[in-house]
Amino acid sequence: MSSEVISSGHSACAGCGEIMGERMVLEAIGKDVIVCQATGCMEVTTTPYPKTTFKVPWVHVTFENAASVASGVVEADRKLGGDATVLAIGGDGGMMDIGFRALSGALERGHDILVVITDNEAYMNTGIQRSSGTPKYASTTTTPAGKVIPGKLQWKKNIARIAVAHGAPYVATASVGFPQDLAAKVKKAKSIRGPKLIHLFTPCPVGWGFDSSKTVYYAKKAVETGLWPLYEVEHGKLKIDQKPSFAPVEEYFKGQKRYKHLTPELIAEIEKHVKDRWAELEKQEAAGINLQLLP
Amino acid sequence: MVKKIEEGSHAVADVVRLLNPGVLAMYPITPSTHIPERLSEFEANGELGGKIIRVESEFSAISAVVGASARGIRAYTATSSQGLALMHEVLFAASGMRLPIVITVANRALSAPLNIFNDWQDSISERDSGWLQFYGEDSQEVVDLMIQAYKIAEDKRVLLPTMVCMDGFFLTHTYDVIDVPEDLKGFVPDYKPEHAFLDPKKPMTQGAWAMQEPYFKLRKELEEAQRSIFPVIKEVHDDFAKVFGRSYGDGLIEVYGEGDNAVVTMGSFSTNLKVLADKLGFQVIRIRCYRPFPDKELAAALKGKESVAVFEKDVSYGTGHGAVYNDVRTVYNGKMVNFIVGLGGLDVPVSALEKMYKQVPEMKDAETRWQI
């Protein structure tokens, strides 16, 4: 799909949620942008030398430094009299694991940057290995569901809350299943000075094992079941954007190969976790407390 | 011209302020730390043109500097040892992206065991990163190299990142009479890149990936660029001499004294070897530009020597020699021996050098001896 910011002809897979997310984010920002991309699918499918998908300035350096590169880009841009939106964008591996130190440093220093984490819940570019973004009990190539171990054994890292704890003035979650919500959040982020972070849910047909026509279906279903809450935290105040219908989580797991080993007991554990998380979210929203001041 | 008694690190900070990088990234590591401290004082007093980013690691220091340079502004950082090692991955990206960053390396030993003192193992280990490398003999030369380095790196015929190396503590923490120019007299023009910038008005993709054939060609181009710039280095050195009145050999190597036998070395303890040369009558050939490697100049300087002894503070592990010896071997076929000295900051006084040098006649070709 061609647009003002991305041209057609990239080699992302059919149904790739990540390229959808990257396009939606860039379309919402507009052309006055500088993109600092972490290594990953969004780099290898878009810029095979000497070609490029991007119609906006774009730079890639390494896997783990998109936020640090953005720190240098934005300070140089301001020195040169520019006022571009400097976007640091990378996947769950590039931002939540190997690039976590760089991300933390950039958020703490308070650069005027927008960080977008396109989270497809594993290292897809290298062949579906576990990351800290991989959800509990998902089967990956390094946490294969076997006779004894049912996939990954840890819950997903809560990167949005970690960003809030850094004092970032704007943190939001979003899903490519809700493009208008995402665009509104990107535009709001753009209007705020300082570090902003959007944790964006981007399903991966290849890595999760579902039909490539179902990307938007799963991007919506994760929200409707309560597994992927849509919320914003502006200057520490939490606002839930969409109250889910709390459809059974099985509806979301069904049709994804990474979850086909789930037993009723494991599903019940996840269901309880969803309920507990939502109870906490709603409590915090109702209390109106400043999450940045929490010890 | 005002000569001041100044610490080496502070003189470097003075000249960096004059060179006016738009972005400076800083992370503390001994013995480079006095440079960012002094630059921070300049900033606090409103005397620094650029913006300092106090990053959370050297990895981010070099990454931020790469980002700033890719945006199209002059950028600077300083580091040592583990910090340079942590930058390793990004060093290769910076040279591949042809970004003319200049960094000061305050040379220090690498772990393990942990050791904060001087040797060259940190920058020597990055000799194949595609960066230019210069080694200064004293703080005055390091100051002069900083000025020349930006002019060389940003030259359209070059466009390569550059390390200016100074021995940790021996230069960074010692006071010397140093002439830091009060202004650069237009010697280093503003950096206005035509090849690499990130401007929304003129979109550009930087840092693409490449398949086998274009990758191969681009890496070959990087080596061809390194090998083609000797005239630029000499030209900048000679022009600098005209404007500022100081010169260092031909800009690539410096030949000191005369003799049928030669010592090849780099860095600050060259001074000790020169003192010894005055007494024993050998010639000192000091490598100032280590990358690109000035093979033709060295071959000419070493031609017809009865023996060559290479003194160095690094090891190319598993080869039986230091890296400098191995490089010099490629241009000299006569009797050549190697002394590994000063690792982990071990003092290398003239007396120790004399004891070692007097062993040369009894040594076999290609033999390596260690200071202790």
Interface residues (C-beta under 8 A of the other chain):
Chain A: K31 D32 V33 I34 C36 Q37 E43 V44 T47 P48 Y49 P50 K51 T52 F54 K55 V56 P57 W58 V59 H60 V61 T62 E64 N65 A67 S68 V69 A70 S71 G72 V73 E75 A76 D77 R78 K79 L80 G82 A84 R101 A102 S104 G105 A106 E108 R109
Chain B: G22 V23 A25 G50 K51 I53 R54 V55 E56 S57 F59 S60 S63 A64 V65 V66 G67 A68 S69 A70 R71 G72 I73 A75 E89 V90 A93 M97 L198 D199 P200 K202 P203 M204 T205 Q206 G207 A208 W209 A210 M211 P214 Y215 L218
